[in-house]
């Protein structure tokens, strides 16, 4: 199971869905408590009345659709062209672990300097994976 670079991809997809469930498990009751009518929402600002703790979870769910796109493409590329070696698989698992940590920091604590450090670490993992993939096809 841990010998394929596609397994960390599946793990991050599963984590994204965990965050999706967490988002709605907190957002829907908060909307009800704040008296927000879902049929009248036209833009993100209409949800500004929600508690910041609820908004942070939704923000993280959105973040999981941004930079991880590069991760998905790198893993699929590596899998298709045969450069998904043991080090790239370990890097992929490291990226997933860092993104889960990033999610938990943002959703539960949101101390930005720590969250940024974790984000930068995950970005460096992507850079290393990219460089290794480029070198492998040269």
C-alpha positions as CSV (number, residue, x, y, z in Angstrom):
1,X,0.0,0.0,0.0
2,X,2.8,2.5,0.9
3,X,4.8,1.5,-2.2
4,X,2.7,3.5,-4.6
5,X,2.8,7.3,-5.0
6,X,-0.9,7.2,-5.6
7,X,-1.7,6.2,-2.0
8,X,-0.6,9.6,-0.6
9,X,-2.9,11.2,-3.3
10,X,-5.8,9.1,-2.0
11,X,-4.9,10.1,1.6
12,X,-5.0,13.8,0.8
13,X,-8.3,13.4,-1.1
14,X,-9.7,11.6,2.0
15,X,-8.4,14.4,4.3
16,X,-10.0,17.0,2.1
17,X,-13.3,15.2,2.5
18,X,-12.8,15.1,6.3
19,X,-12.4,18.9,6.2
20,X,-15.5,19.2,4.0
21,X,-17.5,17.2,6.6
22,X,-16.1,19.3,9.4
23,X,-16.9,22.5,7.6
24,X,-20.5,21.6,7.2
25,X,-20.8,20.1,10.6
26,X,-19.8,23.5,12.0
27,X,-21.1,25.9,9.4
28,X,-24.7,24.7,9.2
29,X,-25.5,25.0,12.9
30,X,-23.6,28.3,13.0
31,X,-25.7,29.6,10.1
32,X,-28.8,28.6,11.9
33,X,-27.7,30.2,15.2
34,X,-26.8,33.4,13.3
35,X,-30.1,33.5,11.5
36,X,-28.5,33.3,8.1
37,X,-30.9,32.1,5.4
38,X,-28.9,29.9,2.9
39,X,-31.4,30.8,0.1
40,X,-30.3,34.5,0.4
41,X,-26.5,34.0,0.3
42,X,-25.1,35.7,-2.8
43,X,-21.4,36.1,-1.9
44,X,-18.8,35.0,0.6
45,X,-19.3,38.2,2.6
46,X,-22.9,37.1,3.5
47,X,-21.3,34.6,5.8
48,X,-19.2,37.2,7.7
49,X,-21.6,36.9,10.7
50,X,-20.3,33.3,11.3
51,X,-17.8,32.9,14.2
52,X,-14.2,33.0,13.2
53,X,-13.7,29.4,14.3
54,X,-16.2,28.3,11.8
55,X,-14.8,30.5,9.0
56,X,-11.3,29.1,9.6
57,X,-12.4,25.6,8.8
58,X,-14.1,26.7,5.6
59,X,-11.0,28.7,4.7
60,X,-8.8,25.6,5.2
61,X,-11.2,23.5,3.0
62,X,-10.6,26.1,0.3
63,X,-6.9,26.0,0.8
64,X,-6.9,22.2,0.2
65,X,-8.1,23.0,-3.4
66,X,-5.2,25.4,-4.1
67,X,-1.6,24.4,-3.6
68,X,-2.4,20.6,-3.4
69,X,-3.3,20.7,-7.0
70,X,0.5,20.9,-7.8
71,X,1.0,17.9,-5.5
72,X,-1.7,15.9,-7.3
73,X,-0.2,16.7,-10.7
74,X,3.4,15.8,-9.6
75,X,2.3,12.5,-8.2
76,X,0.2,11.5,-11.3
77,X,3.1,12.6,-13.5
78,X,5.6,10.6,-11.5
79,X,3.4,7.6,-11.6
80,X,2.7,7.8,-15.3
81,X,6.4,8.3,-16.4
82,X,7.9,6.0,-13.8
83,X,9.8,8.4,-11.6
84,X,7.8,7.5,-8.5
85,X,10.7,6.1,-6.6
86,X,11.0,5.5,-2.9
87,X,12.2,9.0,-2.1
88,X,9.4,10.6,-4.0
89,X,6.9,8.4,-2.2
90,X,8.4,9.4,1.1
91,X,8.2,13.1,0.0
92,X,4.6,12.6,-1.0
93,X,3.7,11.2,2.4
94,X,5.6,14.1,4.0
95,X,3.6,16.6,2.0
96,X,0.3,14.9,3.1
97,X,1.4,14.9,6.8
98,X,2.3,18.6,6.5
99,X,-1.0,19.5,4.9
100,X,-2.9,17.7,7.6
101,X,-0.9,19.5,10.2
102,X,-1.5,22.8,8.4
103,X,-5.3,22.0,8.5
104,X,-5.3,21.3,12.2
105,X,-3.3,24.4,13.0
106,X,-5.6,26.6,10.9
107,X,-8.8,25.0,12.2
108,X,-8.0,24.7,15.9
109,X,-5.4,27.4,16.7
110,X,-4.5,29.5,13.7
111,X,-1.3,31.0,15.0
112,X,-0.1,32.3,11.6
113,X,3.7,32.2,12.1
114,X,3.5,28.4,12.9
115,X,0.9,27.8,10.1
116,X,3.2,29.7,7.7
117,X,6.2,27.7,8.7
118,X,4.3,24.4,8.0
119,X,3.0,25.8,4.7
120,X,6.6,26.8,3.7
121,X,7.8,23.3,4.6
122,X,5.1,21.7,2.4
123,X,6.1,24.1,-0.4
124,X,9.7,23.0,-0.1
125,X,8.6,19.4,-0.4
126,X,6.8,20.3,-3.7
127,X,9.9,22.0,-5.0
128,X,12.1,19.0,-4.2
129,X,9.6,16.6,-5.8
130,X,9.5,18.9,-8.9
131,X,13.3,19.1,-9.2
132,X,13.6,15.3,-8.8
133,X,11.0,14.7,-11.5
134,X,12.7,17.2,-13.9
135,X,16.1,15.6,-13.3
136,X,14.7,12.1,-13.8
137,X,13.5,12.8,-17.3
138,X,16.7,14.6,-18.5
